[in-house]
Amino acid sequence: MSDRQQAIYIGTMGWTYKDWLGSFYPHDADSKDYLGYYAQVFDSLEIDSTFYHIPRPEVVTTWHSKTPDDFRFTAKLPKVITHDRGLVDVDDILTPFLSSMALLGVKIACYRM
């Protein structure tokens, strides 16, 4: 790919929707397998849950392990940073958030406010 070309990734916001069971996920799919199914169809995902809380490291490493190497994530910044504190004095929240998201390695495409 040249410097002027960029990859385009296609995905949705979230993947844990119960109403996708039977229409997108197999009828008998277990929710712990949703991300693996999702990653067979899409190559990116916006993580909506990070807006509400910082995921535990073991959760993030599971996301990493259930997706292919060329998969990309976009993580919403936590609401406390963007809305509650208005991006001011947020190091105490931003640092653990970035540490957790760093576990995705090159799979983290960007952060969304």
C-alpha positions as CSV (number, residue, x, y, z in Angstrom):
1,M,0.0,0.0,0.0
2,S,1.4,3.4,-0.9
3,D,1.6,6.4,1.5
4,R,-1.5,7.8,-0.1
5,Q,-3.6,4.6,0.2
6,Q,-5.2,3.6,3.4
7,A,-6.9,0.4,4.5
8,I,-10.7,0.6,5.0
9,Y,-12.1,-1.5,7.8
10,I,-15.8,-2.4,8.1
11,G,-17.6,-3.1,11.4
12,T,-20.3,-2.1,13.8
13,M,-20.6,-0.6,17.2
14,G,-20.8,-3.5,19.6
15,W,-21.3,-7.2,19.1
16,T,-23.1,-8.6,22.1
17,Y,-26.6,-7.9,21.0
18,K,-29.0,-10.8,22.0
19,D,-31.4,-9.9,19.2
20,W,-28.6,-10.9,16.7
21,L,-29.0,-14.5,17.9
22,G,-30.6,-16.4,15.1
23,S,-30.3,-13.6,12.5
24,F,-26.5,-13.0,12.6
25,Y,-25.2,-15.5,15.1
26,P,-26.3,-19.2,15.0
27,H,-29.4,-19.9,17.0
28,D,-27.4,-22.1,19.4
29,A,-24.4,-19.7,19.8
30,D,-23.1,-19.1,23.2
31,S,-22.5,-15.3,24.0
32,K,-18.8,-16.1,24.8
33,D,-18.4,-17.1,21.1
34,Y,-20.1,-14.0,19.6
35,L,-16.8,-12.1,19.0
36,G,-15.3,-15.1,17.1
37,Y,-18.3,-15.3,14.8
38,Y,-18.3,-11.5,14.4
39,A,-14.7,-11.5,13.3
40,Q,-15.4,-14.0,10.6
41,V,-17.6,-11.4,8.9
42,F,-16.2,-8.0,9.9
43,D,-12.6,-6.8,10.3
44,S,-13.2,-4.0,12.8
45,L,-15.3,-3.2,15.8
46,E,-16.1,-0.1,17.9
47,I,-16.1,-1.1,21.6
48,D,-19.1,0.6,23.1
49,S,-18.7,-0.8,26.6
50,T,-15.5,1.2,27.2
51,F,-17.6,4.3,27.4
52,Y,-19.2,3.0,30.6
53,H,-16.2,1.3,32.3
54,I,-12.6,0.3,31.7
55,P,-12.4,-3.4,30.9
56,R,-10.3,-5.7,33.0
57,P,-7.0,-6.8,31.4
58,E,-8.1,-10.4,31.0
59,V,-11.2,-9.2,29.1
60,V,-9.0,-7.3,26.6
61,T,-6.6,-10.1,26.1
62,T,-9.6,-12.4,25.4
63,W,-10.8,-9.9,22.7
64,H,-7.3,-10.0,21.3
65,S,-7.1,-13.8,21.2
66,K,-10.6,-14.2,19.6
67,T,-9.8,-12.0,16.6
68,P,-7.5,-12.4,13.6
69,D,-4.2,-10.5,13.4
70,D,-5.6,-8.0,10.8
71,F,-8.6,-7.2,13.0
72,R,-8.9,-3.6,14.3
73,F,-10.7,-2.2,17.3
74,T,-11.8,1.4,18.1
75,A,-12.4,2.1,21.8
76,K,-14.6,4.8,23.1
77,L,-13.0,6.9,25.7
78,P,-14.8,6.5,29.1
79,K,-17.7,8.9,29.7
80,V,-16.1,10.1,32.9
81,I,-13.2,11.5,30.8
82,T,-15.2,13.0,27.9
83,H,-18.5,14.1,29.5
84,D,-18.1,14.2,33.2
85,R,-14.7,15.9,33.4
86,G,-14.7,17.5,30.0
87,L,-11.1,16.2,29.2
88,V,-9.7,18.1,32.3
89,D,-7.7,16.4,35.1
90,V,-8.3,12.9,33.7
91,D,-4.9,11.2,34.1
92,D,-6.2,9.0,36.9
93,I,-8.7,7.5,34.5
94,L,-6.9,7.9,31.2
95,T,-3.8,6.0,32.3
96,P,-5.5,2.8,33.4
97,F,-7.7,3.0,30.3
98,L,-4.8,3.3,27.9
99,S,-2.9,0.5,29.8
100,S,-5.9,-1.8,29.4
101,M,-6.4,-1.0,25.7
102,A,-2.6,-1.4,25.0
103,L,-3.1,-5.1,25.5
104,L,-4.8,-5.1,22.0
105,G,-1.4,-4.2,20.5
106,V,-1.6,-3.3,16.9
107,K,-5.3,-4.2,16.8
108,I,-6.2,-0.9,18.4
109,A,-6.9,1.4,15.5
110,C,-8.0,4.5,17.3
111,Y,-9.8,5.9,20.3
112,R,-13.1,7.7,19.9
113,M,-14.5,10.5,21.9
